[in-house]
Amino acid sequence: MDQIRIKFTNPLRGELIPPPDKSISHRAVILSALAEGKSVIRNFLHAEDPLSTVGAFRQMGVEIEVRSQKSEVRSHPPIPPLLRGEQGGVVIINGNGLSGLRKPQGDIDCGNSGTTMRLLCGVLAGQPFSAMLKGDASLTRRPMRRVMEPLTQMGAVFKSENGYPPLSVTGGELKPITYKSPVASAQVKSAILLAGLYCDGVTTVTEPEKSRDHTERMLKAAGAEIKVEGSTARVKGRTVLSPQDLTVPADFSSAAFFIAAGILVPGSEILIKNTGVNPTRTGLLEILQTMGADIRLENEREVSGEPVADIYVKHSTLSGIDLGGEMVPKTIDEFPILCVAAALAQGKTKITGAKELRVKESDRIATVASELRKMGVNVAELEDGLIIEGREKLRSAVVQSYGDHRIAMSLAVAGLLADGETVVSDTDCINTSFPGFMEIMRKLEG
């Protein structure tokens, strides 16, 4: 899928289940590999990024069986159809324990996955061997110093080109630290907590704002001694991790594109089912509701320690807002689609405190500004955010994803709000998180 051609044809109506959660899929593999015994991960995301994590642990001697399951589409009245994103089926992992990994033969290829590389740094910091981590062209532009610095304080040794991949990691005898992170980053926090499992004593991480807490929830479920107070997490090392049988919920960050599309496209009405609504992830819902969106949660429940619900959205008129502070970490992956919503809102939207977005798969601040301008939007770029002037309709254009899956899908949604056909280039990257994205979009259009 090299490019997408898209334009408005019909309102989006129906029910769907997004693909499994990418963040949880990564972490489930890591903690299962470090547990002692057989773990079962149900509804694992069978996409490129989590499979990079699977491949890494296979290289380190962990036995992992992946049983994939193809997309399923079936009718489901009264609002047809029920559509499913790519489902991962079941992954079975025979964990080797904290001390059971072996030195990989050859380099570990993390592909496009920053999560794989950063969290592996935490695991490798505690190993009695060296390993080389590499990735694709996009990943080699993503800074790793933010995890290297605290892990170096703990005793790991890194070699790199100015803190960018490829990275050589040499593990060793680690010591616990008390670390105050300059950024609210779940990847940084998780890397430190994973390294903390290899320390004698308690490792502490404090963030400026609380980031997503999937790692902490899974560590607790696996029997680790972990305490969370506000934006501070503490883990005691040398705990034996127990194997788990868990089900991964649908990914809120993947649902976000259809949440926004259902609100923005006139006449639309969508029910997004079985979706994770972890409060550290759902800032987009709060923001859109503040802007005037018709959104409600139904059938709220808990699945494998994570809150899950069905999300109902309906076409709504939005108004611009000022956004910053603690809401930004809760919308870090949803920034591109939030900007598309702001471009269709009445008045101005100002987003600040989002400097972290300059070091994602692309510089998402610069990329969003550039591509929305092509579609006729007046956008002012700030060092840590954007000011967006809303308009009634976007202008059709040829736009570029820059190899960033979330930019690609956000621009596809924007194309539904344009005055003609929009072409989104370089869209193969969508497969890193949401295989079947355009198939679901076309089916919802009827």
TORPA-15560 format. One record per residue (C-alpha): x, y, z; residue in one letter. Coordinates in steps of 0.5 Angstrom, whole numbers, padded with zeros to 4 digits, always signed. Layout:
N
XYZA/...
END
This chain:
446
+0000+0000+0000M/+0005+0005-0003D/-0001+0011-0003Q/-0008+0012-0001I/-0013+0016-0005R/-0019+0018-0001I/-0025+0023-0001K/-0032+0024+0002F/-0037+0019-0001T/-0042+0017+0005N/-0042+0018+0012P/-0039+0013+0017L/-0044+0008+0020R/-0042+0002+0023G/-0039-0002+0029E/-0032-0004+0029L/-0026-0007+0034I/-0020-0004+0033P/-0013-0008+0033P/-0010-0010+0039P/-0006-0005+0043D/+0001-0004+0041K/+0004-0002+0047S/+0001-0008+0051I/+0003-0013+0046S/+0010-0011+0047H/+0010-0011+0054R/+0006-0017+0055A/+0012-0021+0051V/+0018-0018+0055I/+0015-0020+0062L/+0013-0026+0059S/+0020-0028+0057A/+0023-0026+0063L/+0018-0030+0067A/+0019-0037+0069E/+0014-0042+0066G/+0009-0041+0060K/+0005-0035+0059S/-0001-0034+0054V/-0002-0028+0051I/-0009-0027+0047R/-0011-0022+0042N/-0004-0020+0041F/-0002-0015+0035L/+0000-0019+0029H/+0004-0013+0026A/+0011-0011+0025E/+0013-0007+0031D/+0011-0012+0036P/+0013-0018+0032L/+0020-0014+0032S/+0020-0015+0040T/+0018-0022+0039V/+0024-0023+0034G/+0029-0020+0039A/+0027-0025+0045F/+0027-0031+0040R/+0034-0029+0038Q/+0036-0029+0046M/+0034-0036+0047G/+0026-0035+0049V/+0021-0040+0046E/+0016-0036+0043I/+0010-0039+0038E/+0006-0034+0035V/-0001-0036+0032R/-0004-0031+0027S/-0011-0030+0025Q/-0014-0026+0019K/-0019-0020+0019S/-0026-0022+0020E/-0032-0018+0017V/-0039-0020+0019R/-0046-0017+0019S/-0048-0014+0026H/-0055-0010+0026P/-0058-0005+0028P/-0052-0001+0025I/-0048-0006+0020P/-0043-0008+0020P/-0038-0010+0025L/-0031-0010+0023L/-0025-0012+0026R/-0018-0010+0025G/-0012-0015+0024E/-0013-0020+0030Q/-0007-0023+0033G/-0010-0029+0036G/-0005-0033+0041V/+0002-0032+0043V/+0005-0038+0047I/+0012-0036+0051I/+0016-0041+0055N/+0019-0036+0059G/+0027-0037+0061N/+0027-0032+0068G/+0031-0026+0069L/+0037-0030+0069S/+0035-0034+0063G/+0037-0030+0057L/+0043-0032+0052R/+0047-0027+0048K/+0044-0026+0041P/+0047-0029+0035Q/+0048-0023+0030G/+0045-0016+0031D/+0038-0015+0034I/+0034-0011+0029D/+0028-0007+0032C/+0025-0005+0025G/+0021+0002+0026N/+0020+0000+0033S/+0022+0005+0038G/+0019+0002+0044T/+0022-0005+0042T/+0029-0001+0042M/+0028+0003+0049R/+0025-0003+0053L/+0030-0008+0051L/+0036-0003+0053C/+0033-0004+0060G/+0033-0011+0060V/+0040-0012+0056L/+0042-0007+0062A/+0042-0013+0067G/+0045-0018+0062Q/+0052-0021+0063P/+0053-0020+0055F/+0053-0015+0050S/+0048-0014+0044A/+0048-0009+0038M/+0041-0006+0037L/+0039-0003+0030K/+0033-0001+0026G/+0031+0002+0020D/+0032+0009+0017A/+0027+0012+0021S/+0029+0009+0028L/+0036+0011+0027T/+0034+0018+0027R/+0030+0017+0034R/+0034+0019+0040P/+0036+0014+0045M/+0040+0018+0050R/+0034+0019+0055R/+0034+0012+0056V/+0042+0011+0056M/+0043+0016+0061E/+0039+0013+0067P/+0041+0006+0065L/+0049+0008+0065T/+0048+0011+0072Q/+0045+0004+0074M/+0052+0001+0071G/+0050-0001+0064A/+0055+0001+0058V/+0053+0004+0052F/+0056+0005+0045K/+0053+0010+0040S/+0054+0015+0035E/+0052+0021+0039N/+0046+0018+0043G/+0043+0015+0036Y/+0042+0008+0034P/+0045+0003+0032P/+0047+0002+0040L/+0052-0003+0043S/+0049-0005+0050V/+0054-0008+0055T/+0050-0011+0061G/+0053-0012+0068G/+0052-0011+0076E/+0047-0006+0076L/+0045-0001+0082K/+0038+0002+0084P/+0037+0009+0083I/+0032+0014+0084T/+0031+0018+0078Y/+0027+0024+0076K/+0026+0024+0069S/+0026+0031+0065P/+0020+0028+0060V/+0014+0024+0062A/+0015+0018+0057S/+0013+0011+0059A/+0019+0008+0055Q/+0024+0011+0059V/+0020+0010+0065K/+0019+0002+0063S/+0026+0002+0061A/+0029+0004+0068I/+0023-0001+0072L/+0026-0007+0067L/+0033-0005+0069A/+0031-0005+0076G/+0029-0012+0076L/+0036-0014+0076Y/+0038-0009+0082C/+0039-0011+0089D/+0034-0006+0092G/+0029-0001+0090V/+0029+0003+0084T/+0025+0009+0083T/+0023+0013+0077V/+0019+0020+0078T/+0016+0024+0072E/+0014+0031+0071P/+0007+0028+0069E/+0004+0021+0069K/+0005+0017+0063S/+0002+0011+0061R/+0002+0005+0066D/+0002-0001+0063H/+0008-0004+0065T/+0007-0002+0072E/+0000-0006+0072R/+0003-0012+0068M/+0009-0012+0073L/+0004-0012+0079K/+0000-0018+0076A/+0007-0022+0075A/+0008-0021+0082G/+0013-0016+0082A/+0014-0012+0088E/+0012-0005+0085I/+0009+0001+0088K/+0006+0007+0085V/+0004+0014+0088E/+0002+0019+0083G/+0008+0020+0078S/+0013+0016+0082T/+0014+0008+0081A/+0018+0004+0085R/+0020-0003+0084V/+0024-0008+0088K/+0029-0012+0084G/+0031-0020+0084R/+0023-0022+0084T/+0021-0028+0081V/+0016-0026+0075L/+0010-0031+0075S/+0007-0033+0068P/+0001-0030+0066Q/-0005-0031+0062D/-0008-0025+0059L/-0012-0022+0054T/-0010-0015+0050V/-0015-0010+0049P/-0017-0006+0043A/-0012-0001+0042D/-0014+0006+0044F/-0009+0010+0039S/-0012+0006+0033S/-0019+0007+0035A/-0017+0015+0036A/-0018+0015+0028F/-0025+0013+0028F/-0027+0017+0034I/-0025+0023+0030A/-0028+0021+0024A/-0034+0019+0027G/-0034+0026+0030I/-0032+0030+0024L/-0035+0027+0018V/-0043+0029+0017P/-0048+0024+0019G/-0043+0019+0022S/-0045+0015+0028E/-0040+0009+0030I/-0039+0004+0036L/-0032+0002+0037I/-0032-0004+0041K/-0027-0008+0046N/-0023-0002+0047T/-0018+0000+0052G/-0019+0006+0056V/-0014+0006+0061N/-0014+0013+0064P/-0007+0015+0062T/-0009+0014+0055R/-0015+0017+0054T/-0014+0025+0054G/-0017+0025+0047L/-0024+0023+0049L/-0023+0029+0055E/-0021+0034+0050I/-0026+0032+0044L/-0031+0033+0050Q/-0029+0039+0052T/-0029+0042+0045M/-0036+0039+0044G/-0036+0032+0042A/-0042+0027+0043D/-0038+0021+0046I/-0040+0016+0051R/-0037+0010+0054L/-0042+0004+0054E/-0041-0003+0057N/-0035-0001+0062E/-0031-0007+0065R/-0024-0010+0066E/-0020-0015+0062V/-0013-0017+0065S/-0012-0011+0069G/-0014-0006+0064E/-0020-0002+0064P/-0024-0003+0057V/-0031+0000+0054A/-0035+0001+0048D/-0034+0008+0045I/-0040+0011+0042Y/-0039+0017+0037V/-0043+0022+0033K/-0042+0027+0028H/-0041+0034+0033S/-0039+0041+0032T/-0033+0043+0035L/-0030+0049+0038S/-0023+0051+0039G/-0019+0050+0046I/-0012+0052+0049D/-0009+0045+0051L/-0003+0044+0055G/+0000+0041+0062G/-0002+0034+0064E/-0007+0033+0058M/-0001+0032+0053V/+0002+0026+0056P/-0005+0023+0056K/-0005+0025+0048T/+0002+0024+0046I/+0000+0018+0040D/-0006+0022+0039E/-0003+0029+0037F/-0004+0028+0029P/-0011+0026+0029I/-0013+0031+0035L/-0010+0037+0030C/-0014+0034+0024V/-0020+0035+0029A/-0017+0042+0031A/-0017+0044+0023A/-0024+0043+0023L/-0026+0046+0029A/-0029+0053+0030Q/-0024+0058+0032G/-0017+0057+0034K/-0014+0051+0038T/-0007+0052+0042K/-0003+0046+0044I/+0003+0047+0048T/+0008+0043+0052G/+0008+0037+0047A/+0016+0038+0045K/+0017+0030+0046E/+0013+0030+0039L/+0019+0032+0035R/+0023+0026+0037V/+0017+0021+0035K/+0017+0017+0028E/+0017+0023+0025S/+0018+0031+0028D/+0010+0030+0029R/+0010+0038+0030I/+0013+0040+0024A/+0010+0034+0020T/+0003+0036+0022V/+0004+0043+0021A/+0007+0042+0014S/+0001+0037+0011E/-0005+0041+0014L/-0002+0048+0011R/-0002+0044+0004K/-0010+0043+0006M/-0011+0050+0007G/-0010+0050+0014V/-0007+0056+0018N/-0002+0053+0022V/+0003+0057+0027A/+0009+0052+0029E/+0011+0053+0036L/+0017+0050+0039E/+0013+0045+0043D/+0006+0045+0040G/+0002+0049+0034L/-0004+0054+0034I/-0009+0052+0029I/-0014+0056+0026E/-0020+0052+0024G/-0024+0052+0018R/-0031+0049+0015E/-0027+0045+0010K/-0020+0042+0008L/-0017+0043+0001R/-0016+0037-0003S/-0008+0036-0004A/-0002+0031-0005V/+0000+0030+0002V/+0006+0026+0005Q/+0007+0021+0011S/+0014+0022+0012Y/+0014+0014+0014G/+0010+0016+0020D/+0004+0011+0021H/+0000+0016+0025R/+0001+0021+0021I/-0001+0017+0015A/-0008+0015+0018M/-0009+0022+0021S/-0008+0025+0014L/-0013+0019+0011A/-0018+0022+0016V/-0017+0029+0014A/-0018+0027+0006G/-0025+0025+0008L/-0026+0032+0010L/-0023+0035+0004A/-0027+0038-0002D/-0024+0033-0007G/-0019+0027-0008E/-0013+0027-0003T/-0007+0023-0004V/-0003+0020+0002V/+0004+0018+0000S/+0008+0013+0003D/+0003+0009+0007T/+0006+0002+0008D/+0008+0005+0015C/+0001+0004+0017I/+0002-0004+0017N/+0007-0003+0024T/+0001-0002+0028S/-0006-0002+0024F/-0006-0007+0018P/-0013-0007+0015G/-0014+0000+0017F/-0017+0003+0010M/-0021-0004+0009E/-0025-0002+0015I/-0025+0005+0013M/-0028+0003+0006R/-0033-0001+0010K/-0036+0004+0014L/-0037+0008+0008E/-0042+0003+0006G/
END
